[in-house]
Amino acid sequence: MNEARAAVRYAKAILDLGVENNAIDQVEKDFRKIVATISDSPELKEMLGSPVLKGEVKKKALSEIFSGSNAVTEGLISTLVDNKRISILNDVAEKFIILNEARKGQGVAMVTTAVPLSADLEKKILSKVVELTGNESTIENKVDESIIGGFILRVGDLQYDASIANKLSNLKREFTNSL
C-alpha cells in the first residue's frame, strides 16, 4: 500500500477514535508535538526509518520522548510499530492535523522552508491561502534545510513545490533525458 494512503487511513481512524473518546483536542496537541519533534530531529527521523533497529527499541524510545501522551496517541504508536509502519508516524500526524482542522471548518497550510518564516511573510502566505481556498486557515511552518531554499506549500491534498532542491532535481532529470 502507498505510504501516503496508509497515513491517511491511520489518520482517519485516529480521528474517529479521538472523537469517540472525547480526546480529540489532546490527540491534536500530541500530534502537533510529534510533528514538531520529528521535524526538529533528523536523528529521530532516521531512527524511525531504520530497518536495523527492532520495533521494541523504537516503541520504548518513542514512549519516553512522548511520555504523557493520550492513550489514543500511545495506541497509534504501538500499532504502527506492530505493523512495521512506524516510519510514517510523522505523515500520520500531519494528515490527522489536516483532517481535524477540516472537521472544525479550518484549514492548515503546511509550509516547508529552509529557514523559519518571519511573522510578516507568514501573514502574507496566510492571506494568500485564505484567498485561494476561501477557508479560514492556520500556518504550520516546518523547517527542512534539505530543500535548500524556496518553499513547499501543502493545503489539504494540494501541494506546490517551489523549492530549490526540486528545481535542481528537475534540471538534472531534463539534462539526463536530453543526453
HELIX and SHEET records of a PDB file:
HELIX    1   1 GLU A    3  GLU A   20  1                                  18    
HELIX    2   2 ILE A   24  ASP A   40  1                                  17    
HELIX    3   3 PRO A   42  GLY A   49  1                                   8    
HELIX    4   4 GLY A   55  ILE A   65  1                                  11    
HELIX    5   5 ALA A   71  ASP A   82  1                                  12    
HELIX    6   6 ILE A   86  ILE A   88  5                                   3    
HELIX    7   7 LEU A   89  ARG A  103  1                                  15    
HELIX    8   8 ALA A  119  THR A  133  1                                  15    
HELIX    9   9 GLU A  145  ILE A  147  5                                   3    
HELIX   10  10 ILE A  164  SER A  178  1                                  15    
SHEET    1   A 4 GLU A 136  VAL A 143  0                                        
SHEET    2   A 4 GLN A 106  THR A 113  1                                        
SHEET    3   A 4 PHE A 151  VAL A 155 -1                                        
SHEET    4   A 4 LEU A 158  ASP A 161 -1                                        
END                                                                             
